[in-house]
């Protein structure tokens, strides 16, 4: 018979945004409550995907990308997501840039993971390169205006955003984690009543971790070029530098710890693109911690990161 | 320096708060399809807080399915990959795919029997006895066969 303090775990796993989303709840609350909250947590992923996925030609972001030169009313989700992406782009001087969508399509990242449908990349005028500065955001009107033809891509923040929304459904439980394929928020304590033990994937060895640390009520995201390789271009991966329009080659993996997953998601991408020195500097400026690993497995860390790893 | 750092955290917190408070309308799909008998009617549902704000540009679940050819229901599929065998249950409502649940990884168990269940947990335990691993987000290619099998039935 279950006592008041007996904890149980509920786990579920679903596919969203071309990744595997796993959620675990550890709690002494009723199973029915855990299941209800679990279902609500997954709806956050469905919602963010339906708004922010450029692979779905009916999503709000796809429809926005087809309306150039005119202010388009945006839902709070899309408006806030694009705003935040714009702020990170500005903070990192364009190392992170949500207008990278067309370049990604040209590198072959244009396939819907469920249906297999491949979108055809639009041909834009290469002499007029786009950047986040071509996005006008009107907070009073809640409209987004794209000054030039471009394809918005929120792939570097959407998973993180979905995780943060899902977290709000689970915060009443003693412990939980949400793992969107490696973008993680760890809440409360694990089954052993300890902060969650997080490993960083070894960039070169699939079954190994390279570092581990404990977290509670924090997010951790990793950007790495060892996953999501271009299906059409040899030796190319998905972390494209918006300035050079080439895959960034002097970083292998960058892990960032932040109070929000959307933030960890965006900054792990930005720091990866910026490389070891500038990347770590930007993390320090943003008040975040992280570790960047180069192709030769050299490690660069923010000052406080060492304390996590100790 | 601290000021700039706090600025980004504050912006992020505000964005999440606004999005969450605005709420989202989705059909209640997803996990409950697994624990209820198949064929259950999903109900329209808003999230916790306030208003029924619908999106100005329509992406609601009542719009016509883009793929056009999926019949409503829940379909099972299976495939083998690097992890082992995976089983999925794909649910279609109003012609749209609303969830892909990994069914051989979803369970309820007491804390004393900690056998890794999630594919991610299996890797985590094998790698370094951690709870969960952060890496570059893994794609769903390991599930492609299983999903395709399910979708083939949905199109039949």
Interface residues (C-beta under 8 A of the other chain):
Chain A: X6 X7 X8 X9 X10 X11 X12 X13 X14 X15 X16 X18 X19 X20 X22 X24 X26 X31 X34 X35 X38 X39 X40 X42 X43 X44 X46 X47 X50 X51 X56 X57 X58 X59 X60 X63 X64 X72 X73 X74 X75 X76 X77 X78 X80 X81 X83 X84 X87 X88 X91 X113 X114 X115 X116 X117 X159 X161 X164 X165 X168 X169 X177 X179 X180 X181 X182 X183 X184 X186 X190 X191 X196 X197 X198 X199 X200 X201 X202 X203 X207 X208 X209 X212 X220 X221 X222 X223 X224 X225 X226 X227 X228 X253 X255 X258 X259 X260 X262 X263 X284 X285 X286 X287 X288
Chain B: X1 X2 X4 X5 X6 X8 X9 X11 X12 X13 X15 X16 X18 X19 X20 X22 X24 X26 X28 X29 X30 X31 X32 X34 X35 X45 X47 X48 X53 X55 X56 X57 X59 X63 X66 X67 X88 X97 X98 X99 X100 X101 X102 X105 X106 X107 X108 X109 X110 X111 X114 X117 X118 X119 X120 X121 X123 X124 X126 X127 X128 X129 X130 X131 X132 X133 X134 X135 X136 X137 X138 X139 X140 X143 X144 X147 X148 X151
